[in-house]
Amino acid sequence: MRPNLAKTLRAKILERRGLLVPGVANALAARVVEDLDFEAVYLSGAGLTNTLWGMPDLGFMTLSELAQHTAAIRQAVNLPLIVDADTGFGNAVNVWHCVRVLERAGADAIQIEDQIMPKKCGHFANKSVIPTEEMVGKIKAATDARVCEDFIIIARTDALAVAGFEAAIKRAQRYIQAGADVTFVEAPEDIDLMRDIPRRLSVPQIVNVVVGGKTPVLAQKELAVMGFGLVLYANLALQGAIAGMQQALGDLKDNGRVDETNPQVASFEERQRLVKKSFYDQLDNKYSGKS
C-alpha cells in the first residue's frame, strides 16, 4: 500500500510557504522532476494536449487520455501528484465520475475550473465562464466523489479576465464555501492584485507562473511572503524541452551529425539512469535465473 501522498501534499500546501511545483506532460518529465528533488508534481492539461496531439490548449483532451497519463506518472514517481482536469469533462455528474477515475489512477489532487466547455488556456484571450452556482455544484460533486478524505479539490476561477478582480474573489469565496480545499485565481496581471489574493481568501492559494504569460514572474520567496500555498510552473519543463529539441535538431540539420559532446544532448547513460534500466536488469536476472 502506497503512502498517503495526498495527506503529505495537504500539509505542505497548508504551510503557505509557496511550495514550488513544476508541471509535466508525461512520466519521463515527472522522473526528471523527482530526480531534482522537487516535493510534488503537476500533470498539465495544456502540456498533455500540446505533446500528445501537437495542438493548443483548447479543450481537446479526453478523460481517458488524462487517466492514462495519470496512471503512468503514478507508476513512475513517488511524489504527490496534482492533476489538471480542465472543466471536469462535463456537468457535476461528469465531475463526480472524473474524480473517481483520476483518484483511482493515482492522483492526489484534482484541479477543476469554471470556464465553459470547450475551455481555453488561462492565459489566452476571450475566455468565458459558467454561472457561479453551476461551478458550486461541480465542487460539491467533487468533494462527495473522493474516496480518500485527504484527496484535495482545487477550484480555479478564470473570472478575473471576464468580470474583474472582485468578481473573481467572490467566486473563489463561494467555491470555498462549497468545499474547495484550495482555490486558484488564474492570470492576475498586477503585483498588487497578486498580493491581495491570499489576504482575501481563507484557504491556500495557487499562483500559476507561465513564462511569457500574463502573470508577473516573481521569485518563489517573494510569492511565499505574499502567502501563496503553491507556486506552479505548469509548462516550464515543456518550454525548456522544446528549446532543447530545436537546438539539438538544428545542430543535426546544420552539421549532419551530433554526438555526446553536444551540450544540448543528454548522454545515453543518463537517459537509461532516468528510466531506471538497472532496476529492470535486476528483475531480468531475478526471474530468468541468471546469476
Secondary structure, 3 states (H helix, E strand, C coil): CCCCHHHHHHHHHHCCCCEEEEEECCHHHHHHHHHCCCCCEEECHHHHHHHHHCCCCCCCCCHHHHHHHHHHHHHHCCCCEEEECCCCCCCHHHHHHHHHHHHHHCCCEEEEECECCCCCCCCCCCCCECCHHHHHHHHHHHHHHCCCCCCEEEEEECHHHHHCHHHHHHHHHHHHHHCCCEEEECCCCCHHHHHHHHHHCCCCEEEECCCCCCCCCCCHHHHHHHCCCEEEECCHHHHHHHHHHHHHHHHHHHHCCCCCCCCCCCCHHHHHHHCCHHHHHHHHHHHHCCC
